[in-house]
Amino acid sequence: MGEFFIFVLIVFSFGWGSAFLIHYLRRNWRTLDQTADTEVLARLLEDTDQLASRLSQVEEELDFFKKLHEPEEPGRISPPAADGEGE
């Protein structure tokens, strides 16, 4: 009778222990996944902000470059002065 009681106790402990362990691990995995997702999302937002600031800086530099290389008066371009060299 004592052996049967120990066998039932082992089976009962195994069943409830497994259920508790599965519940505990699932709860912790969800918490870990949410933490990882939050960290990844924060890094992505930070990278997006950095890219946006870099893009605005490149656009400003491109506008400056265009203004630097455009002629002073677009309608009037003077021909080069003929010094009489060559002909």
PDB file as gemmi writes it, atoms N, CA and C in Angstrom:
CRYST1    1.000    1.000    1.000  90.00  90.00  90.00 P 1                      
ATOM      1  N   MET A   1       0.814  -1.186   0.000  1.00  0.00           N  
ATOM      2  CA  MET A   1       0.000   0.000   0.000  1.00  0.00           C  
ATOM      3  C   MET A   1       0.871   1.270   0.000  1.00  0.00           C  
ATOM      4  N   GLY A   2       1.985   1.227   0.733  1.00  0.00           N  
ATOM      5  CA  GLY A   2       2.875   2.373   0.802  1.00  0.00           C  
ATOM      6  C   GLY A   2       3.542   2.656  -0.538  1.00  0.00           C  
ATOM      7  N   GLU A   3       3.851   1.592  -1.281  1.00  0.00           N  
ATOM      8  CA  GLU A   3       4.476   1.764  -2.594  1.00  0.00           C  
ATOM      9  C   GLU A   3       3.506   2.420  -3.579  1.00  0.00           C  
ATOM     10  N   PHE A   4       2.241   2.032  -3.526  1.00  0.00           N  
ATOM     11  CA  PHE A   4       1.229   2.622  -4.396  1.00  0.00           C  
ATOM     12  C   PHE A   4       1.055   4.111  -4.080  1.00  0.00           C  
ATOM     13  N   PHE A   5       1.046   4.429  -2.769  1.00  0.00           N  
ATOM     14  CA  PHE A   5       0.895   5.827  -2.354  1.00  0.00           C  
ATOM     15  C   PHE A   5       2.072   6.663  -2.868  1.00  0.00           C  
ATOM     16  N   ILE A   6       3.299   6.137  -2.788  1.00  0.00           N  
ATOM     17  CA  ILE A   6       4.479   6.856  -3.285  1.00  0.00           C  
ATOM     18  C   ILE A   6       4.401   7.017  -4.802  1.00  0.00           C  
ATOM     19  N   PHE A   7       3.940   5.984  -5.504  1.00  0.00           N  
ATOM     20  CA  PHE A   7       3.788   6.068  -6.963  1.00  0.00           C  
ATOM     21  C   PHE A   7       2.773   7.143  -7.356  1.00  0.00           C  
ATOM     22  N   VAL A   8       1.622   7.161  -6.655  1.00  0.00           N  
ATOM     23  CA  VAL A   8       0.603   8.178  -6.925  1.00  0.00           C  
ATOM     24  C   VAL A   8       1.146   9.561  -6.603  1.00  0.00           C  
ATOM     25  N   LEU A   9       1.890   9.695  -5.521  1.00  0.00           N  
ATOM     26  CA  LEU A   9       2.477  10.982  -5.148  1.00  0.00           C  
ATOM     27  C   LEU A   9       3.465  11.457  -6.218  1.00  0.00           C  
ATOM     28  N   ILE A  10       4.279  10.543  -6.756  1.00  0.00           N  
ATOM     29  CA  ILE A  10       5.243  10.905  -7.802  1.00  0.00           C  
ATOM     30  C   ILE A  10       4.509  11.343  -9.071  1.00  0.00           C  
ATOM     31  N   VAL A  11       3.508  10.600  -9.484  1.00  0.00           N  
ATOM     32  CA  VAL A  11       2.747  10.953 -10.685  1.00  0.00           C  
ATOM     33  C   VAL A  11       2.030  12.284 -10.477  1.00  0.00           C  
ATOM     34  N   PHE A  12       1.412  12.477  -9.313  1.00  0.00           N  
ATOM     35  CA  PHE A  12       0.714  13.720  -8.995  1.00  0.00           C  
ATOM     36  C   PHE A  12       1.703  14.900  -9.020  1.00  0.00           C  
ATOM     37  N   SER A  13       2.884  14.723  -8.408  1.00  0.00           N  
ATOM     38  CA  SER A  13       3.907  15.784  -8.372  1.00  0.00           C  
ATOM     39  C   SER A  13       4.412  16.092  -9.774  1.00  0.00           C  
ATOM     40  N   PHE A  14       4.607  15.041 -10.561  1.00  0.00           N  
ATOM     41  CA  PHE A  14       5.084  15.238 -11.920  1.00  0.00           C  
ATOM     42  C   PHE A  14       4.074  16.037 -12.742  1.00  0.00           C  
ATOM     43  N   GLY A  15       2.796  15.693 -12.620  1.00  0.00           N  
ATOM     44  CA  GLY A  15       1.746  16.385 -13.378  1.00  0.00           C  
ATOM     45  C   GLY A  15       1.625  17.843 -13.003  1.00  0.00           C  
ATOM     46  N   TRP A  16       1.493  18.128 -11.688  1.00  0.00           N  
ATOM     47  CA  TRP A  16       1.343  19.514 -11.251  1.00  0.00           C  
ATOM     48  C   TRP A  16       2.641  20.299 -11.403  1.00  0.00           C  
ATOM     49  N   GLY A  17       3.765  19.658 -11.217  1.00  0.00           N  
ATOM     50  CA  GLY A  17       5.054  20.338 -11.405  1.00  0.00           C  
ATOM     51  C   GLY A  17       5.260  20.747 -12.851  1.00  0.00           C  
ATOM     52  N   SER A  18       4.885  19.855 -13.775  1.00  0.00           N  
ATOM     53  CA  SER A  18       5.006  20.178 -15.197  1.00  0.00           C  
ATOM     54  C   SER A  18       4.076  21.326 -15.576  1.00  0.00           C  
ATOM     55  N   ALA A  19       2.850  21.283 -15.071  1.00  0.00           N  
ATOM     56  CA  ALA A  19       1.890  22.355 -15.373  1.00  0.00           C  
ATOM     57  C   ALA A  19       2.403  23.693 -14.838  1.00  0.00           C  
ATOM     58  N   PHE A  20       2.911  23.685 -13.603  1.00  0.00           N  
ATOM     59  CA  PHE A  20       3.435  24.918 -13.023  1.00  0.00           C  
ATOM     60  C   PHE A  20       4.642  25.424 -13.810  1.00  0.00           C  
ATOM     61  N   LEU A  21       5.542  24.508 -14.180  1.00  0.00           N  
ATOM     62  CA  LEU A  21       6.743  24.895 -14.918  1.00  0.00           C  
ATOM     63  C   LEU A  21       6.393  25.472 -16.288  1.00  0.00           C  
ATOM     64  N   ILE A  22       5.459  24.860 -16.988  1.00  0.00           N  
ATOM     65  CA  ILE A  22       5.043  25.364 -18.294  1.00  0.00           C  
ATOM     66  C   ILE A  22       4.425  26.755 -18.162  1.00  0.00           C  
ATOM     67  N   HIS A  23       3.560  26.926 -17.164  1.00  0.00           N  
ATOM     68  CA  HIS A  23       2.934  28.236 -16.938  1.00  0.00           C  
ATOM     69  C   HIS A  23       3.999  29.288 -16.617  1.00  0.00           C  
ATOM     70  N   TYR A  24       4.941  28.950 -15.758  1.00  0.00           N  
ATOM     71  CA  TYR A  24       5.996  29.877 -15.363  1.00  0.00           C  
ATOM     72  C   TYR A  24       6.881  30.271 -16.556  1.00  0.00           C  
ATOM     73  N   LEU A  25       7.263  29.284 -17.353  1.00  0.00           N  
ATOM     74  CA  LEU A  25       8.127  29.576 -18.498  1.00  0.00           C  
ATOM     75  C   LEU A  25       7.405  30.391 -19.562  1.00  0.00           C  
ATOM     76  N   ARG A  26       6.160  30.097 -19.819  1.00  0.00           N  
ATOM     77  CA  ARG A  26       5.403  30.890 -20.808  1.00  0.00           C  
ATOM     78  C   ARG A  26       5.280  32.334 -20.379  1.00  0.00           C  
ATOM     79  N   ARG A  27       5.018  32.551 -19.098  1.00  0.00           N  
ATOM     80  CA  ARG A  27       4.882  33.921 -18.597  1.00  0.00           C  
ATOM     81  C   ARG A  27       6.211  34.661 -18.735  1.00  0.00           C  
ATOM     82  N   ASN A  28       7.312  34.007 -18.406  1.00  0.00           N  
ATOM     83  CA  ASN A  28       8.621  34.657 -18.514  1.00  0.00           C  
ATOM     84  C   ASN A  28       9.033  34.871 -19.959  1.00  0.00           C  
ATOM     85  N   TRP A  29       8.706  33.945 -20.852  1.00  0.00           N  
ATOM     86  CA  TRP A  29       9.044  34.127 -22.260  1.00  0.00           C  
ATOM     87  C   TRP A  29       8.312  35.313 -22.843  1.00  0.00           C  
ATOM     88  N   ARG A  30       7.055  35.487 -22.477  1.00  0.00           N  
ATOM     89  CA  ARG A  30       6.310  36.652 -22.978  1.00  0.00           C  
ATOM     90  C   ARG A  30       6.944  37.937 -22.485  1.00  0.00           C  
ATOM     91  N   THR A  31       7.353  37.960 -21.216  1.00  0.00           N  
ATOM     92  CA  THR A  31       7.988  39.151 -20.659  1.00  0.00           C  
ATOM     93  C   THR A  31       9.304  39.428 -21.372  1.00  0.00           C  
ATOM     94  N   LEU A  32      10.093  38.388 -21.615  1.00  0.00           N  
ATOM     95  CA  LEU A  32      11.358  38.578 -22.318  1.00  0.00           C  
ATOM     96  C   LEU A  32      11.133  39.042 -23.745  1.00  0.00           C  
ATOM     97  N   ASP A  33      10.146  38.481 -24.415  1.00  0.00           N  
ATOM     98  CA  ASP A  33       9.862  38.897 -25.787  1.00  0.00           C  
ATOM     99  C   ASP A  33       9.411  40.345 -25.832  1.00  0.00           C  
ATOM    100  N   GLN A  34       8.583  40.767 -24.897  1.00  0.00           N  
ATOM    101  CA  GLN A  34       8.118  42.148 -24.885  1.00  0.00           C  
ATOM    102  C   GLN A  34       9.273  43.090 -24.610  1.00  0.00           C  
ATOM    103  N   THR A  35      10.168  42.709 -23.704  1.00  0.00           N  
ATOM    104  CA  THR A  35      11.321  43.553 -23.405  1.00  0.00           C  
ATOM    105  C   THR A  35      12.212  43.675 -24.628  1.00  0.00           C  
ATOM    106  N   ALA A  36      12.450  42.567 -25.291  1.00  0.00           N  
ATOM    107  CA  ALA A  36      13.301  42.604 -26.488  1.00  0.00           C  
ATOM    108  C   ALA A  36      12.640  43.441 -27.579  1.00  0.00           C  
ATOM    109  N   ASP A  37      11.341  43.285 -27.765  1.00  0.00           N  
ATOM    110  CA  ASP A  37      10.644  44.080 -28.775  1.00  0.00           C  
ATOM    111  C   ASP A  37      10.700  45.563 -28.438  1.00  0.00           C  
ATOM    112  N   THR A  38      10.559  45.905 -27.177  1.00  0.00           N  
ATOM    113  CA  THR A  38      10.609  47.305 -26.772  1.00  0.00           C  
ATOM    114  C   THR A  38      11.991  47.888 -27.023  1.00  0.00           C  
ATOM    115  N   GLU A  39      13.030  47.120 -26.704  1.00  0.00           N  
ATOM    116  CA  GLU A  39      14.391  47.602 -26.933  1.00  0.00           C  
ATOM    117  C   GLU A  39      14.679  47.758 -28.418  1.00  0.00           C  
ATOM    118  N   VAL A  40      14.244  46.800 -29.206  1.00  0.00           N  
ATOM    119  CA  VAL A  40      14.462  46.868 -30.654  1.00  0.00           C  
ATOM    120  C   VAL A  40      13.708  48.059 -31.237  1.00  0.00           C  
ATOM    121  N   LEU A  41      12.483  48.261 -30.782  1.00  0.00           N  
ATOM    122  CA  LEU A  41      11.685  49.385 -31.265  1.00  0.00           C  
ATOM    123  C   LEU A  41      12.341  50.711 -30.892  1.00  0.00           C  
ATOM    124  N   ALA A  42      12.859  50.813 -29.689  1.00  0.00           N  
ATOM    125  CA  ALA A  42      13.532  52.046 -29.266  1.00  0.00           C  
ATOM    126  C   ALA A  42      14.759  52.314 -30.133  1.00  0.00           C  
ATOM    127  N   ARG A  43      15.539  51.260 -30.415  1.00  0.00           N  
ATOM    128  CA  ARG A  43      16.714  51.447 -31.275  1.00  0.00           C  
ATOM    129  C   ARG A  43      16.320  51.826 -32.690  1.00  0.00           C  
ATOM    130  N   LEU A  44      15.250  51.222 -33.201  1.00  0.00           N  
ATOM    131  CA  LEU A  44      14.795  51.569 -34.546  1.00  0.00           C  
ATOM    132  C   LEU A  44      14.328  53.018 -34.624  1.00  0.00           C  
ATOM    133  N   LEU A  45      13.609  53.471 -33.599  1.00  0.00           N  
ATOM    134  CA  LEU A  45      13.167  54.866 -33.589  1.00  0.00           C  
ATOM    135  C   LEU A  45      14.354  55.817 -33.518  1.00  0.00           C  
ATOM    136  N   GLU A  46      15.347  55.457 -32.722  1.00  0.00           N  
ATOM    137  CA  GLU A  46      16.541  56.301 -32.625  1.00  0.00           C  
ATOM    138  C   GLU A  46      17.285  56.346 -33.960  1.00  0.00           C  
ATOM    139  N   ASP A  47      17.422  55.187 -34.600  1.00  0.00           N  
ATOM    140  CA  ASP A  47      18.083  55.151 -35.908  1.00  0.00           C  
ATOM    141  C   ASP A  47      17.303  55.941 -36.945  1.00  0.00           C  
ATOM    142  N   THR A  48      15.981  55.868 -36.896  1.00  0.00           N  
ATOM    143  CA  THR A  48      15.147  56.627 -37.828  1.00  0.00           C  
ATOM    144  C   THR A  48      15.337  58.120 -37.624  1.00  0.00           C  
ATOM    145  N   ASP A  49      15.403  58.548 -36.376  1.00  0.00           N  
ATOM    146  CA  ASP A  49      15.643  59.971 -36.101  1.00  0.00           C  
ATOM    147  C   ASP A  49      17.010  60.410 -36.609  1.00  0.00           C  
ATOM    148  N   GLN A  50      18.019  59.568 -36.419  1.00  0.00           N  
ATOM    149  CA  GLN A  50      19.350  59.906 -36.912  1.00  0.00           C  
ATOM    150  C   GLN A  50      19.366  59.996 -38.434  1.00  0.00           C  
ATOM    151  N   LEU A  51      18.699  59.068 -39.092  1.00  0.00           N  
ATOM    152  CA  LEU A  51      18.642  59.113 -40.557  1.00  0.00           C  
ATOM    153  C   LEU A  51      17.897  60.341 -41.050  1.00  0.00           C  
ATOM    154  N   ALA A  52      16.825  60.715 -40.364  1.00  0.00           N  
ATOM    155  CA  ALA A  52      16.077  61.911 -40.762  1.00  0.00           C  
ATOM    156  C   ALA A  52      16.941  63.158 -40.619  1.00  0.00           C  
ATOM    157  N   SER A  53      17.714  63.238 -39.541  1.00  0.00           N  
ATOM    158  CA  SER A  53      18.570  64.416 -39.366  1.00  0.00           C  
ATOM    159  C   SER A  53      19.687  64.433 -40.411  1.00  0.00           C  
ATOM    160  N   ARG A  54      20.241  63.263 -40.724  1.00  0.00           N  
ATOM    161  CA  ARG A  54      21.272  63.206 -41.763  1.00  0.00           C  
ATOM    162  C   ARG A  54      20.706  63.594 -43.123  1.00  0.00           C  
ATOM    163  N   LEU A  55      19.505  63.136 -43.419  1.00  0.00           N  
ATOM    164  CA  LEU A  55      18.876  63.464 -44.693  1.00  0.00           C  
ATOM    165  C   LEU A  55      18.627  64.963 -44.809  1.00  0.00           C  
ATOM    166  N   SER A  56      18.149  65.584 -43.748  1.00  0.00           N  
ATOM    167  CA  SER A  56      17.922  67.026 -43.808  1.00  0.00           C  
ATOM    168  C   SER A  56      19.240  67.772 -43.990  1.00  0.00           C  
ATOM    169  N   GLN A  57      20.310  67.287 -43.356  1.00  0.00           N  
ATOM    170  CA  GLN A  57      21.615  67.924 -43.529  1.00  0.00           C  
ATOM    171  C   GLN A  57      22.107  67.767 -44.963  1.00  0.00           C  
ATOM    172  N   VAL A  58      21.924  66.600 -45.562  1.00  0.00           N  
ATOM    173  CA  VAL A  58      22.338  66.378 -46.950  1.00  0.00           C  
ATOM    174  C   VAL A  58      21.526  67.264 -47.888  1.00  0.00           C  
ATOM    175  N   GLU A  59      20.223  67.414 -47.631  1.00  0.00           N  
ATOM    176  CA  GLU A  59      19.396  68.291 -48.469  1.00  0.00           C  
ATOM    177  C   GLU A  59      19.872  69.726 -48.382  1.00  0.00           C  
ATOM    178  N   GLU A  60      20.233  70.188 -47.185  1.00  0.00           N  
ATOM    179  CA  GLU A  60      20.739  71.549 -47.037  1.00  0.00           C  
ATOM    180  C   GLU A  60      22.057  71.719 -47.787  1.00  0.00           C  
ATOM    181  N   GLU A  61      22.930  70.732 -47.689  1.00  0.00           N  
ATOM    182  CA  GLU A  61      24.201  70.814 -48.393  1.00  0.00           C  
ATOM    183  C   GLU A  61      24.004  70.775 -49.908  1.00  0.00           C  
ATOM    184  N   LEU A  62      23.043  70.003 -50.380  1.00  0.00           N  
ATOM    185  CA  LEU A  62      22.755  69.947 -51.811  1.00  0.00           C  
ATOM    186  C   LEU A  62      22.220  71.286 -52.307  1.00  0.00           C  
ATOM    187  N   ASP A  63      21.332  71.918 -51.537  1.00  0.00           N  
ATOM    188  CA  ASP A  63      20.835  73.247 -51.911  1.00  0.00           C  
ATOM    189  C   ASP A  63      21.986  74.252 -51.964  1.00  0.00           C  
ATOM    190  N   PHE A  64      22.882  74.188 -50.974  1.00  0.00           N  
ATOM    191  CA  PHE A  64      24.027  75.097 -50.964  1.00  0.00           C  
ATOM    192  C   PHE A  64      24.914  74.845 -52.183  1.00  0.00           C  
ATOM    193  N   PHE A  65      25.142  73.580 -52.507  1.00  0.00           N  
ATOM    194  CA  PHE A  65      25.975  73.234 -53.662  1.00  0.00           C  
ATOM    195  C   PHE A  65      25.346  73.752 -54.952  1.00  0.00           C  
ATOM    196  N   LYS A  66      24.035  73.613 -55.097  1.00  0.00           N  
ATOM    197  CA  LYS A  66      23.357  74.109 -56.295  1.00  0.00           C  
ATOM    198  C   LYS A  66      23.470  75.625 -56.388  1.00  0.00           C  
ATOM    199  N   LYS A  67      23.286  76.327 -55.284  1.00  0.00           N  
ATOM    200  CA  LYS A  67      23.391  77.787 -55.290  1.00  0.00           C  
ATOM    201  C   LYS A  67      24.821  78.228 -55.576  1.00  0.00           C  
ATOM    202  N   LEU A  68      25.776  77.450 -55.119  1.00  0.00           N  
ATOM    203  CA  LEU A  68      27.178  77.794 -55.318  1.00  0.00           C  
ATOM    204  C   LEU A  68      27.575  77.688 -56.779  1.00  0.00           C  
ATOM    205  N   HIS A  69      27.020  76.732 -57.496  1.00  0.00           N  
ATOM    206  CA  HIS A  69      27.419  76.502 -58.883  1.00  0.00           C  
ATOM    207  C   HIS A  69      26.470  77.105 -59.925  1.00  0.00           C  
ATOM    208  N   GLU A  70      25.436  77.758 -59.520  1.00  0.00           N  
ATOM    209  CA  GLU A  70      24.571  78.400 -60.522  1.00  0.00           C  
ATOM    210  C   GLU A  70      25.172  79.742 -60.906  1.00  0.00           C  
ATOM    211  N   PRO A  71      24.943  80.175 -62.147  1.00  0.00           N  
ATOM    212  CA  PRO A  71      25.505  81.468 -62.574  1.00  0.00           C  
ATOM    213  C   PRO A  71      24.894  82.612 -61.766  1.00  0.00           C  
ATOM    214  N   GLU A  72      25.663  83.689 -61.686  1.00  0.00           N  
ATOM    215  CA  GLU A  72      25.193  84.828 -60.894  1.00  0.00           C  
ATOM    216  C   GLU A  72      23.922  85.415 -61.482  1.00  0.00           C  
ATOM    217  N   GLU A  73      23.907  85.648 -62.792  1.00  0.00           N  
ATOM    218  CA  GLU A  73      22.710  86.148 -63.481  1.00  0.00           C  
ATOM    219  C   GLU A  73      22.387  85.137 -64.565  1.00  0.00           C  
ATOM    220  N   PRO A  74      21.335  84.367 -64.404  1.00  0.00           N  
ATOM    221  CA  PRO A  74      21.063  83.288 -65.343  1.00  0.00           C  
ATOM    222  C   PRO A  74      20.838  83.760 -66.782  1.00  0.00           C  
ATOM    223  N   GLY A  75      20.351  84.981 -67.023  1.00  0.00           N  
ATOM    224  CA  GLY A  75      20.072  85.450 -68.374  1.00  0.00           C  
ATOM    225  C   GLY A  75      21.290  86.001 -69.085  1.00  0.00           C  
ATOM    226  N   ARG A  76      22.289  86.416 -68.360  1.00  0.00           N  
ATOM    227  CA  ARG A  76      23.447  87.074 -68.969  1.00  0.00           C  
ATOM    228  C   ARG A  76      24.719  86.310 -68.645  1.00  0.00           C  
ATOM    229  N   ILE A  77      25.219  85.646 -69.634  1.00  0.00           N  
ATOM    230  CA  ILE A  77      26.507  84.984 -69.496  1.00  0.00           C  
ATOM    231  C   ILE A  77      27.452  85.684 -70.474  1.00  0.00           C  
ATOM    232  N   SER A  78      28.473  86.271 -69.956  1.00  0.00           N  
ATOM    233  CA  SER A  78      29.398  87.016 -70.815  1.00  0.00           C  
ATOM    234  C   SER A  78      30.388  86.048 -71.465  1.00  0.00           C  
ATOM    235  N   PRO A  79      30.671  86.292 -72.743  1.00  0.00           N  
ATOM    236  CA  PRO A  79      31.648  85.432 -73.424  1.00  0.00           C  
ATOM    237  C   PRO A  79      33.036  85.680 -72.871  1.00  0.00           C  
ATOM    238  N   PRO A  80      33.922  84.737 -73.027  1.00  0.00           N  
ATOM    239  CA  PRO A  80      35.275  84.958 -72.523  1.00  0.00           C  
ATOM    240  C   PRO A  80      35.973  86.069 -73.315  1.00  0.00           C  
ATOM    241  N   ALA A  81      36.792  86.801 -72.660  1.00  0.00           N  
ATOM    242  CA  ALA A  81      37.509  87.918 -73.296  1.00  0.00           C  
ATOM    243  C   ALA A  81      38.561  87.379 -74.253  1.00  0.00           C  
ATOM    244  N   ALA A  82      38.572  87.961 -75.458  1.00  0.00           N  
ATOM    245  CA  ALA A  82      39.553  87.536 -76.473  1.00  0.00           C  
ATOM    246  C   ALA A  82      40.813  88.388 -76.296  1.00  0.00           C  
ATOM    247  N   ASP A  83      41.858  87.771 -75.901  1.00  0.00           N  
ATOM    248  CA  ASP A  83      43.120  88.495 -75.673  1.00  0.00           C  
ATOM    249  C   ASP A  83      43.997  88.535 -76.919  1.00  0.00           C  
ATOM    250  N   GLY A  84      43.605  87.835 -77.922  1.00  0.00           N  
ATOM    251  CA  GLY A  84      44.389  87.813 -79.143  1.00  0.00           C  
ATOM    252  C   GLY A  84      45.441  86.721 -79.104  1.00  0.00           C  
ATOM    253  N   GLU A  85      45.374  85.892 -78.157  1.00  0.00           N  
ATOM    254  CA  GLU A  85      46.326  84.782 -78.097  1.00  0.00           C  
ATOM    255  C   GLU A  85      45.807  83.636 -78.949  1.00  0.00           C  
ATOM    256  N   GLY A  86      46.553  82.985 -79.668  1.00  0.00           N  
ATOM    257  CA  GLY A  86      46.160  81.828 -80.427  1.00  0.00           C  
ATOM    258  C   GLY A  86      45.848  82.136 -81.878  1.00  0.00           C  
ATOM    259  N   GLU A  87      45.280  83.256 -82.261  1.00  0.00           N  
ATOM    260  CA  GLU A  87      44.996  83.530 -83.669  1.00  0.00           C  
ATOM    261  C   GLU A  87      45.610  84.798 -84.124  1.00  0.00           C  
TER     262      GLU A  87                                                      
END                                                                             
